[in-house]
Amino acid sequence: MKKVVRLYFIFMILFSCGKENIEQSTLLNIYAPNAFHPGSKVPCANGDPSCNNMYKILVDKPGNLKSIAIQILDEKQNLVFKTENYNEGWNGNIMGNAGGTPCMQGQYYLVINYTDVANGSYQIKKDIYLLR
């Protein structure tokens, strides 16, 4: 009797542009996209052609946010962007300067530390992708 061997492959979508809800405070939700494309002219679902030009997180109840620190690191753990303002986005350049050196396409590491109004401290860590 012949032995049948079947191989199954699982594919992951690495460059999905959807936002992902991460386990966190019960007082607010922070949504962090997993990819962005500075200079893209491709419109997002809402029809906005510039919505994918900056990497920005979304906070659904900002009144419940006491403090936040956002950092983006490259593959060598070098800091390429930081802010304490959730409304400030990363343009894909080193330290976010308009005239700064553009970062290379690839994988980056997002770290968000935040405190809610009940003094609960939380941390979000995830990979993000810069597309050029």
C-alpha positions as CSV (number, residue, x, y, z in Angstrom):
1,M,0.0,0.0,0.0
2,K,1.4,3.4,-1.0
3,K,1.7,6.1,1.7
4,V,0.1,9.4,0.6
5,V,1.8,12.6,1.9
6,R,0.0,15.9,1.5
7,L,1.5,19.2,2.1
8,Y,-0.5,22.2,3.1
9,F,0.6,25.8,2.8
10,I,-0.6,28.7,4.8
11,F,-0.1,32.2,3.3
12,M,0.0,35.3,5.5
13,I,-0.9,38.7,4.1
14,L,1.9,40.8,5.2
15,F,1.0,44.1,3.5
16,S,-2.6,44.4,4.5
17,C,-3.5,48.1,5.1
18,G,-6.3,47.5,7.5
19,K,-6.3,48.7,11.1
20,E,-5.9,46.2,13.9
21,N,-7.4,46.4,17.3
22,I,-4.9,45.4,20.0
23,E,-5.8,44.2,23.5
24,Q,-5.6,47.2,25.7
25,S,-7.4,49.5,28.2
26,T,-11.2,49.1,28.6
27,L,-11.5,52.9,28.6
28,L,-10.3,53.5,25.1
29,N,-9.1,51.7,22.0
30,I,-6.0,52.4,20.0
31,Y,-5.9,51.3,16.4
32,A,-2.5,51.0,14.7
33,P,-2.3,50.3,11.0
34,N,0.2,47.6,10.0
35,A,1.4,49.3,6.8
36,F,1.6,52.6,5.0
37,H,2.9,54.0,1.7
38,P,4.2,57.6,1.8
39,G,3.5,59.4,-1.5
40,S,0.8,56.9,-2.5
41,K,-2.0,58.2,-4.7
42,V,-4.1,55.1,-4.1
43,P,-7.3,56.2,-2.3
44,C,-8.4,54.4,0.9
45,A,-11.8,52.9,1.5
46,N,-13.1,56.4,2.4
47,G,-11.9,57.8,-1.0
48,D,-9.2,60.0,0.6
49,P,-6.1,59.7,-1.7
50,S,-3.8,61.1,1.0
51,C,-4.9,58.9,3.9
52,N,-2.0,56.4,3.5
53,N,0.8,59.1,3.2
54,M,1.3,59.3,7.0
55,Y,1.5,56.6,9.6
56,K,-1.0,57.6,12.3
57,I,-2.7,55.8,15.1
58,L,-6.3,56.3,15.9
59,V,-7.7,56.7,19.5
60,D,-11.4,56.2,19.7
61,K,-11.9,58.0,23.1
62,P,-9.1,60.5,23.4
63,G,-10.7,62.1,26.5
64,N,-9.8,58.9,28.3
65,L,-6.1,59.1,27.3
66,K,-3.9,60.6,30.0
67,S,-0.5,60.3,28.3
68,I,1.1,58.5,25.3
69,A,4.6,57.9,23.9
70,I,4.9,56.5,20.4
71,Q,8.2,55.2,19.0
72,I,9.1,53.6,15.7
73,L,12.4,51.7,15.4
74,D,14.2,50.3,12.4
75,E,15.5,46.7,12.1
76,K,18.7,47.6,14.1
77,Q,16.5,49.1,16.9
78,N,17.5,52.7,15.9
79,L,14.9,55.3,16.7
80,V,13.5,56.8,13.5
81,F,10.4,58.5,14.9
82,K,9.0,59.5,18.3
83,T,6.1,61.7,19.6
84,E,3.9,62.2,22.6
85,N,1.0,63.5,20.4
86,Y,-1.3,60.8,19.0
87,N,-2.4,63.2,16.3
88,E,1.1,63.5,14.9
89,G,2.0,61.1,12.1
90,W,5.2,59.7,10.8
91,N,6.0,60.6,7.2
92,G,8.4,57.8,6.6
93,N,11.5,59.9,7.1
94,I,14.1,59.6,9.8
95,M,12.7,61.5,12.9
96,G,9.8,62.6,10.8
97,N,11.3,65.8,9.4
98,A,9.8,66.9,6.1
99,G,13.3,67.4,4.7
100,G,14.8,64.3,6.5
101,T,16.3,61.3,5.0
102,P,13.6,58.9,3.7
103,C,13.6,55.5,5.5
104,M,14.0,52.4,3.4
105,Q,11.1,50.2,2.5
106,G,10.7,47.4,4.9
107,Q,9.7,46.3,8.4
108,Y,9.8,48.6,11.4
109,Y,8.8,48.1,15.0
110,L,6.1,50.2,16.7
111,V,6.1,50.7,20.5
112,I,3.2,52.6,22.1
113,N,3.2,53.2,25.9
114,Y,0.2,54.9,27.3
115,T,-1.8,55.7,30.4
116,D,-5.5,56.0,30.7
117,V,-7.4,58.3,33.0
118,A,-7.7,55.5,35.6
119,N,-3.9,55.4,35.7
120,G,-3.7,52.0,34.0
121,S,-0.5,51.7,32.1
122,Y,-0.4,49.7,28.8
123,Q,2.1,48.9,26.1
124,I,1.5,47.9,22.4
125,K,4.3,46.4,20.4
126,K,3.9,45.4,16.8
127,D,5.6,45.2,13.4
128,I,4.6,47.7,10.8
129,Y,5.6,47.9,7.1
130,L,6.8,51.0,5.1
131,L,6.1,50.6,1.4
132,R,7.9,52.7,-1.2
